[in-house]
């Protein structure tokens, strides 16, 4: 068995163990996940004319998850350079493959090429390198989500701002508006990891006050990142103000959902079922009116065991 095949066999075993920890049959995920991905893709492309850009943005966020400095440093210690780069190339290719298959079905050749380029240029990307000078951020260090997340995703945010400028320069309002959703997705991803239990225990607040504090801080920090883009779209594409308003409202609603879902599962990660609810709420935003209160109740009950 080669080192390359051993690595990916190990990843499959880890995935099966994680699914078993969820209390689910692995075959349910093997069959259900592709169906859910296809259904979500169809729903996205049927609801917006700038779905291509959103799709590529989601794929970029997925690729970034593979670029953690600690993870890549470990791989370089375990494997030789040739095997390391083969692993990076293959895992990036596998990550974007589902997106490419659906784009091929849609006949979007240029976006397929863009995904391939994205998979290649992110190969040397390393986020959160130790020993480097911390990148200054407009956020406080407590709570940590946006300060850490901003440093790890500054490249994606830079791309979003560049796409905004490109959209304005060519008069493409749809492209500019798509960057708003891309920024929301990037910032929501900051809450994908849970802090140590002590970081929550030190708050002398009621569970309800703690959750509202977390949501308010998340809203304030998202505004810092999102407001320049919103103002730019409003100035250059005033006719699209209603669409912008709807996307911004959906963005804040989804961010609240992500924050509450994190603490509904805390200190564990979000479960598969909770992830499905979040994905469906993103694809059909009116469901946020139901899912946000649902996760708030769950989070309140869960945090009450800690505070």
N, C-alpha and C positions, 0 to 999 in steps of 0.2 A: 504494500500500500504506500503510495507516494505521500509526501507531506501535504500536498495540495488537496488530495482526496480525503486525507485524514482530517484536515481542518474543516471541510464542509460536512463531512459525516458527523463531526462533533457538534457543529451548529445545528444540524437536524435533530440530534439527540437532545440538545438543550431546548430546542423549540418544543419537542414532544413533551419534555419534562415540565416546561412552563404551562403548556396546554393542560396536562394532567393535573397540575396544581390548581388550575381554574375549575377542576371538576368536570371537564368536558372530554368527550371522545375526540381524539385527534382527527379522525375522518370527518367529523362535523366541521372542523376548521378547514381541512383540505378541500372540501367541497363547497362549504359556505363562503369562505373568504373570496375565491374568484368570482362567485356569483354576486356577492355584495360589491366587489370592486367594479364589475361590469355594470351592475345596476346603478351604482353611484356615478360612474362615468357617463352613462346614457342620460341620467337625470341632469347632470351638470351641463352637458352639451345641448340639452333640450331647453334649458332655462336661460342661457346667456349667450350672447354672440361673441364674447371674449373668453370663452371657456378654454381655448387653446393655451392662452397665456397663464390662466389659473392652473391648468393641468401641469404645465412645465414648472410653475412655481412650486406646486405640491411635490413634484419629482425632485426638485432642487432641495427642498426641506428634507426629503427622505435621504438624499445623498449625504447631506450634512451630518446626519445621525451616525454615519460610518467614519467620520473624520475627527473623532476625539483624540487629543494628543496622548492621553494615557493609554487608550486602546491601541493606537498605532505604534506607540513606543513598545508596548508588550509584544506585538506581532514582530517587530524588528529584532527584539531580543531572542525570540523563539525560532524564527525562520531566517534562512539566508536571503540575500537581497533579491535574487531572481524569484524565489518562491513568494517573497513578500509582495513584489509588484504584480505577480500573477494573481495572487489573492485579491489585491486591491482592484485590479482590472476586472476580474470575474465577478466580485461582489457588487461593484458599481454597475456592471452590465446586467446582472440579475435584478438589481434594484429598479432599473429603468425599463426592463423588458416588458412588464405588464402595460406600462404607459405607451411604449412603442407599438405594442400589438394593437392596442385600441386606436392609436393614431393612424396606424397602417390601415385598419378597417375604415377609418374616416377619410383616408386618402390625403393625410396631412404630411407630405414628404418633407417640407422644410422644417416642420417642428420635430419630426423624427431625427433629422440631421442635427437640429439644435440639441436634442437630448443626448445624442452620441457625443457631441462636442462637450456638453456639460459633464458627462460621465468621465471624459478624459481630463478636462482641466481641473476637476476636483480630486484627481488622484494624489497630487502632492499636498493637498490642503490638510493642514493640521490646526485644530482649534484648541485653544486653552493651553498653549505651550507653557511649560513650567520654566521659571527663570527669566522670563521676559518682563519688561515693564508693563504694568497693567494699563490697558487702554482707558483713558478718561471717559466717563459717561455722564450724562445729565441726571443720573439716578443715584439715590442714596444706596449705601451698602446694606441697609436693613429696611425692609426685607430685600432679599438678595436676588430674586428671580430675574428682574429686568437688568440689573447691573451685570450679572453673570451671562444671561442670555444675550444681551446686546453685544458683549465682547465676542461671544461665540458665533454670532450671526451677522456681524457687521458687514461681511461680504455680500450676503443676501440682501440686506437693507440698502447697500450701495447700488446693487443691481436694480432694486425696486425704484430707487430715485432716478437712476439712469433711464429706465424704461418710461418713467413719468416724463422726463425731459424729451425723450424720443417721441412719445405720443403727442406732446404739445407741439414739437417742431414739425411733425408731419400732419398735424390736425386730426389725429386719431383719438377721439374721446374714449372709445372702448378700451384701447390699450392703457390709457392713463387711469381710467376707472378700475381696470383690473389690478393695477398696482396697489390700490387701497385694500383689496381683499388679500393680496399676497402679503402685505405688511401685517394684517390681522392674523393670518395663519402663522407667520413667523413668530410674532409676539405671543400668540397662544401656546406655541410650542415651548415657551420658557417654563411653563408649569407642568411639563411632562415628568419631572423628577421631584421626588419628595425630599424635604430637608430632614435632618435628624429630629427625633422626637422632642429633644430638649428645646429646640428652636420654637416649638409651639407651646410647650409647657411653661415657659418663662412669662408668657403674656398673662397679666392679671385682669382678664376680661371674661365676660360671659361668652359662651359659644356663639351666640347671635352677634354680639358686638365684634368678636374676633373675625367672623366671616365677613361682616359688612366692612370692617377695616381693610381686610385683604382685597375685597372687590373694589373699594374706593381707590386704594393705592394702585391697583392694576389699571383702573380706568384713567387715573391721572397720568401714569407712565405711558399708556398707549396714546393718550392725547399728545404728549410731547413728540412722539414719533410720527403720528398720523396727521396732525393738524397742518403742517406745511404742505402735504400732498393734497389734503382736502381744499385748502385755500387756493392752491394752484389750479385744481380742476374747476373750482367755482369761478375763478377769474377767466380762464381760457375757454371753458365749455359751460357757460351759464345755462344753456338749454337743458343740460343733464342734471340739474340740481336735485330733481326728485329721485333719480337713480342713486346719486351720491348720498343723499339723506337716508335712503333705504339701506344701502350697503354699510354706512356708518352705524346705523341703529342695529343692524344684524351683527356687525363686528363687535360692538360692545356687549350685545346679548350673548354672543358665542364666547367671548372672553370671560364673562361672568359664569357661564356654564362650565368652562374649563377649570376655573378657580374652585368652584364648588365641587366639581367632580373629583378634583385632586384631594380635597379634604373629606369627601365622602368615603374615599378609599384609604385615607391616611392611617398608618404609615406605609401601607402597601401601595402598589401601583394600581391604576385603574383596571378593572376587570374587563373581560371580553364583552360581556353584556353591556356594561357601562359605556365602553368604547363604541358599540353599535348605536346606542341611544345618542351619543354625541355626534356620530357621523350622520345619522339620519336627520338630526336637528340642524346640522350644517347644510345638508342638501335641501331641506324643507324648513326654512327659518320660522314659519308660524308655530312649529312645534316647540320653539324656545319658550313660548308662553306656558307650556306644560312642563318641559324638562328642567327649566331653571328652578321653579318652586320644588319640583321633585328632588333634585339634587341638593337644594338648600335644606330640606328636611333631613335628608340622609346625612349631610355634612354636620348639621347641628347636633344630631343624635350621636354621631361618631366622635366629634370633638368634645362633647360633654363628658366623655370617658377620660379625657386628658386634662382639661382645664378645671 
